[in-house]
């Protein structure tokens, strides 16, 4: 068999032994040291290093050694083969056939083959010691061998030495290389035409590479390869922490890991360093297609576009059109920059990299390991024979951080500090704190930068004992909602040039008046649409003079720059905290449904056209979404009460009984019937809450059930309900109906105010966001038309919001003081009388 080495100054010596590959490797290990010692004895110049002899490398037909660094005075390859044969014989094994490397050369031009679509899959990060699971090799075999007829030869390049193998042997070759951590490429095709490649790489980080490309086919074939790799990504096995597809100029970096020079130039961390240590939570750079796990998704938040659900809860995330990523394409830089904006929360800058890696390996005090109590941060006292922790945190030592901690120490988030100040067990849900104030300050503190967050420490004691009755909490929630509608929204609207709408908002009165609330919602809905249209017009105008190849990429980049600027500022100004605090008592399904509807409608060109004719459309849709969501919730609560009581009284698992009944009914029919019943019932419940008639003879629950039974298409639901009723008996069923009436009483009573507050917060929040994005788009557009670089364009978007952002951040602090009753005179914080200064 012929073999080749990638080194011009070295030689590979393969051992064939009748006793088998295992015996050959054992013999080679023993002979290696002897051969290396013999080579060191040859005379050489003072500054000349002796040749290097590798450890045994597994290969088809037998393992081999690589000898590199040979000089003119060293033995010839044939002499080395004879010496190695003699040293193997000295170990007691006879019949070893040692052959000298002869270049095969078939893959010599692989690295220079133009056009490469490359999928890289990374395991859970563990640095250079990471492990590629053997199960992943099935994917490699599927790519290069499984779908091709036996006898169609493949080429395996193992540590630079080439072997012709069959598709059947591909997996065993890869397995051997995986066990010995040896670089290996298995290649189908010819580099002068088109190839498919599966590679194992171990430096700088262990990972699996799947690639395709070559000069044949040109761009269409390369883009088709990208789609094939995307399809392959759907089959990525468990254990893949992150994967990405890139389109590269050639195969030169295939085994060398990731590259994203545009990210490094702008201060990014080394991509391969991120892949080695942090890739389960962060991404190494901006690439056309990336597979993101749940930790990535948690950092990024909701991903509503360009994503597809994969197995294991992962997402396949596409950035732009693959054709825009072609090497040398003028749009590639735009796409890379757009990707960095969209993935910003998962990117690591160079300044943070070392600390994150150190924290990952447990070298920093701030790692995720439980901490012991710092000396001086608290003391233990004896009381009634029991040891307890005294309420004496040293506030000068406390460092406020964003997230929760497993144990109490000098690093806490603000709500954990409040629990300590109040003498409560370690928790970020302190018992005697206003839920509204806790929701606001907990989110706001997490959104602030470390320096600003630290300034909240003197205010932490004011939260202790701030919990009030229902009336006080309601006042606080509406105060936050009013701040969002009457302080945040007008500030952003004026910045966007919508001063007329801002002035109208200033003229409205308190929102506890129903008329004022309706007017505020209508005005804010109009403002959100106007601001969004203004931003879109600004971007279209800025890119109108660009060549068609650039226009789409520039437009997308400006949109992302504007959205990224808003993402950066919305936390510190208290927008996120206000939205959370004003709705913390409202069912999440109601809040999410309203917010999602508004975002979807504003992004819909057809809806925006209708809204231009009727400006009240957005507000009306928001009201409707909130009402329907809470109607569904009330219906579900009623039936949950029915299930609970019937299970208790009849000793029958009602949900299990219904499941058995379901088996007698067509699933599709039952699902459709249940949905129709719910839709019909929610309308009755909503009308009962909004237009209650004191003289009505029936209860809202009874009316809803009766109406659901009468609606066409609910027959399957009626049949299951009646069978359940018969199964538990009339007395139990009557008691269950009473339980349902009681369960929905409070939700129905509070529904109008909940819907009003939900809708107000949703439209006010969107008005703020749309106005800020429009302003940021204007700043970015000016920089773009002046010929600025992409990073300057992005920075211009951020700077356009900075002035108003600083003002609103100060306003958020004032709101917090109002929520907890603080008085601040000459920058001195006066605590409420309910809690004393800490000792």
Buried (B, 14 or more C-beta within 10 A) or exposed (E): BBBBBBBEEBBBBBBBBEEEBEBBBBBBBBBBEBBBEBBEEEEBEEEEEBBBBBEBBBBBBBBBBBBBBBBEEBBEBEEBBBBBBBBBBEBEBEEBBBBBBEBBEBBBBBBEBBBBBBBBBBBBBBBEEBEBBEEBBBBBBBBBBBEBEEEEEBBBBBBBBBBBBBBEBBBBBBBBBBEBBBBBBBBBBBBEEBBBBBBBBBEBBBBBBBBBBBEBBEEEBBBBBBEBBBEBBEEBBEBBBBBBBBBBBBBBBBBEBBBBEBBBEBEBBBBBBBBBBBBBBBBBBBBBBBBBBEBBBEBBEEEEEEBBEBEEEBBBBBBBBBBBBBBEBEBBBBBBBBBBBBBBBBBBEBEBBEEBBBBBEEEBEBEEEEBEBBEEBBEEEEEEEEEEBEBBBBBEEBEBBBEBBEEBBBBBBBBBBBBBBBEBEBBBBBEBBBBBBBBBBBBBBBBBEEEBBBEBBBBBBBBBBBBBEEEEBBBBBBBBBBBBBBBBBBBBBBBBBBEEBBEBBEEBEEBEEEEBBBBBBBBBBBBBBBBBBBBBEBBEEBBEEBEEEBBBBBBBBBBBBBBBBBBBBBBBBBBBBBBBBBBBBBBEEBBBBBBBBBBEBBEEEEBBEEBEEEBEBBBBBBBBBBBBBBBBBBBBBBBEBBBBBBBBBBEBEBEEBBEEBBEEBEEEBBBBBBEBBBBBBBBBBBBBBEEEEEEEEEBBBBBBBEBBBEBEEBBBBBBBBEBBBEBBBEEBBEBBBBBBBEBBBEBBEBBBBBBBBBBBBBBBBBBBBBBBBBBBBBBBBBBBBEEBEBBEBBBBBBBBBEEBBEEBBEBBBBBBBBBBBBEEEEEEBEBBEEBEEBE
